[in-house]
């Protein structure tokens, strides 16, 4: 894992991934707006569902703050589409089956679950500013209530820029 992954103010790592509609989404195409990039293990599991639904619930808040919310998991675009339809999600979901982007952002590695060590997705979130710099990084995220924490931090950072 590169050192600059979590260094606030550094240029965010470039990426291009496929979304739920099999369309390419690149960080460079999102320039000029805030980007909430959250990493999660798998579609349609309890924690991941709760997190996606809460980001959807607060989506209008994020949009009013000029932010786009994108979830990233190893799941296929087809699985993302089913997940979105099942829960009426309004956020975009990106497919990273080879965990290349997750590795760039420190969201792939060793974790312990129920006393067992494995390698996999580390639930985390990065906030990227409109100039493409890393503005904040949450590690070891708890799904419930995380969307509100991200929204509140985004409000705080935007108010600092506005003053």
N, C-alpha and C positions, 0 to 999 in steps of 0.2 A: 504494500500500500504506500503510495507516494505521500510525502510529508505535507504537501500543500492541499490535500483533500479537505482538511478542516480549518485551514487558516483563513479567518475572516478577512475579507478585502481582496483576496487573490481572485484571479480570473477563474470562473467556474469551468469545469472540464466540458469540452465540446461533446455532444452526442447526437446521434440520429437513431431513433428507434421506430418501430411500427406500432401504430395504435390499434384500437379495437376495430377500426374500419379498414385495416390493412393499408393505412396511409402513413407516409414518413413524417415524423415530427423531429425537428432539429432545434437545438438550443438557439442557434443563430437566427432562426425564424421567429423566435419569441422575444428577441431584443426589443427593448422599449417598454416592457411590462415586467412585473414581478412574477417569478415562477416558484411555486411550491412543488417541489419534487419529493414525493414520499415513497419510500421503499417498503414493500410488504411481502410476506412469504407466499401466499396463495389465495386465489379467488375462492369465495364462498366458504370460508372457514370463519369461526365465530369472531375472533379478534379482527381479522381483515375486513369482514363484513361491517362490523361496528365502526371501524375507522372510515371506510368508504362512505357509509351512510352519514356519518357525522360531517365529513367534508362536503357531502352533497347538501345536507341541511344548512350549512353555513356558506354555501357557494355564492349567494348574492352578496354577502359581506365581503368575500374575497374579490368578487368582480367589481364592487364599488371601490375597492382599494387598488384597482388595475392589476389584479393578480389572476393567473391561470393556475389551476390545481391539476397535477398529473400524478397518478399512481404508477409505480413500476414494480413488476414482478416477473418471474420466469415464465408465467403462463402465456399461452398462445393468444393471438388476437381473437380466435373463435371462442376460447374460454372467457376472455374478457367480455365479449359481446353477450354471452349468456349471463354472466354475472351482472352486467349493466341492466339487461332486460329484467332479470329476476327481481332486482331491488330498485329498479327505476333510478339508477345512478345518473347523475348529471355531469360527473367529472370524466376526464379522459384517462384511459389506462394504456400504458405502454408495455410492450413485450420485450423482455431482456433474457431470452432463454440461455444464452451463453454467459450471463452475468458480467458482461464486459463493463457496462455502465455502472453496475452495482460495485464492482471492484474499484472503478475510478473514484467513486464517492464514499468508499469505506463501508459499503452496505452489504458486503459479502465476506464471510469469514467464520471463524470458530465461535460456536455458541453452545450453551448448556441449557438443555430443556429436560425437566423432570429427572435431573441427575445424570443425564446422558450427554456426552460431548459429541457434536457433529459440525459439519461445515454447511452453511446455508445463508439465507437472507437474514441480515441484521436489521430489524425494524428501525428505521431512522428516517430523518427528513432534512432536506436542505432548502434554504430560502435563497433565491438568486435575485439580485437587484436588476433594475432595468438596463444597466450597463453591462450585465453579464458577470458580475462579481458575486462571490459567495458572501451573503449578508448574515446568515446564521446557520448553525448545524446542530440538530438534535440527535443524540445517540441513544440507543437502548430505550426506545419509545414504548410507552404503554398506550395501547390503542384508544381506550376509552378516555375521552376528554382532550385528546391530542389536537384535534382540529381547532378547538377553542384557543389552546395555547399558541398555536401557529398564527391564528387570526390576531390575537392580542399582541404578539411580537411584531407582526407586520404593521399593525396600527402604530405601535411605539416607534418603529424604525421610520415609517413614513412621516410621523409628526416631527421627528428629529430633523429630517431632511427639509420639511416645510418651514422650520424655524431658522 
